[in-house]
């Protein structure tokens, strides 16, 4: 019966031969966590502000509805009340939609700012990693060349 070959040692040796800068990996992880925290802060602030706008709008609408639902002595007062409510509702909608637009504009500006900063950081970090990797590969190549030359003698 054939026994399956255990490639565990082969894989461990292969992975060990790849130069990995653990400090760089830890730094990348910390940078990613910090960026995620900043994005979360932007999103949570926007959600909080949007909730405040929605709650204010709802309270104002309910206040206007209580006025329209009050009993009137004249039939014409009902149509005037409905007209006043429609006018006030339109005005409130305009104001609140403008407030939502301001929140969206702020989120967009902060997101672009974060992305630009992250891009600059990423470019600098990638440049440093590539320089280090190039140096590591050059060192490994020199060692391999020296070992090959020594073995050939």
N, C-alpha and C positions, 0 to 999 in steps of 0.2 A: 504494500500500500504506500502510495506517495504521501510524503509529509509536506505540508505547505511551508514555504520558505518564510522565515521571519525577517522582514525588512526594517524592523524597529531600529536596529543598530545602524544600518545603512542610512536611514532617514535622519537619525540623530547626528551622525557624522557629516552628512550633507548640509544640514541646517547650521551646524556649528562652523562650517567652513565659510558661510556667508558673514561678512563683517556687518554687525548691527550695532549702532550707537544707541545704547539703552537710555543714556541721558537725553539724547535728541528725541527719542520716542516719548519719553516722559514729558519733555518740554512741549512737544506737539500736542499731547493729550491735555496738558494744563492750558495751553492756548485755546484749544477747541472748547474746553469746558468754560473758559472765561468768555469766549465769543458767544457761546450758547446762552450763558447767563445774561449777557447784554441784550441779545435778541429777545429773550424771555421778558426782560424788564420792559422793553419797548412794547411788546405785545400786551403785557399785563396792564401797563399804564393806559394804553389805548382802550382796552376792555373796560377798565375802571371808569375812564372818562365817558365812554359810550354808554355805560350803564347809568351814570349820573344824568346824562342828557335824556336818555329814555325815561328815567324816573321823573324828571322834571316835566317832561312833555306829558306824561300820563297824568300827573297831578294837575297840571294846567287844564288838560282836556276834561278831567273829572269835575273840576271847579266850574268850567263852562257848561258841562252837561247838567250840573245841579241847577244852574240858572234857567236852562231851557226846559227842565222838567217841572219847574214850579208852576203851580196853578195860576192861570191868568183870568182876569175878569172879562176881557174882550177877545173875540175871535181873532181880530187883527194883531193882537199882542203875540199870539202864537207864531204867526208868520214873521213878525219882526224879530222875535226871539230866535227863530230858526235861521233867519238871514244873518243876525248878529253872530250866532254860533258858527255858521259856515264861514263868515268873514274872519272871525277869530281863529278858527281851525286852519284856514289857509295861511294866515300870518304866522301862526305857531309852527306849521309845517315848514314854511320857508326859513324861519329862524333856526329851527332845530336841524334841518338838513344842512344849512350852512355850518352849524356847529360840528356836525358829523364830518363834513368836508374838511374842516380845519384839523380835526383829529387825524383823518386819513392823510392829509398833507404832512402833518408833523411826523407820523409814522413812516411815511415814504422818505422824508428827508433824513430822519435818524437811521433808517435802514441803509440808505445809500451811503451815508457817512460811515457806518459800521463796515459795510462791504468794502469801501475804499481803503479803510484802515487795515482791514483783514488782508486785502490784496497786497498792500505794501509789506505787511509783516510776513505774509506767505512767500512773497518774492524774495525777500531778504533771507528768510529761513531756508528756502529751497536753494538759493545760491550758496549758502554756507554748507548745507548738506552735500551738494554736488562737489564743492571744493574738497571737502573732507573725504568723500567717497573716492574722488579721483586720486587723492594722495594715498589713500589706503590701497587702492588697486595698483598704483605705481609701485608702492612698497612691496606688495605681494608679488607683483611681476618680477621685480628685481630679485626677491628671494627665490622665486621659482627658477629664474635664469641662472642664478648663482648655484642653486642645488643641481640643476641640469648640467651645468658646466663642470661642477665638481664630480658628478657621477660619471661624466664622459671621460674624465682623466684616468 
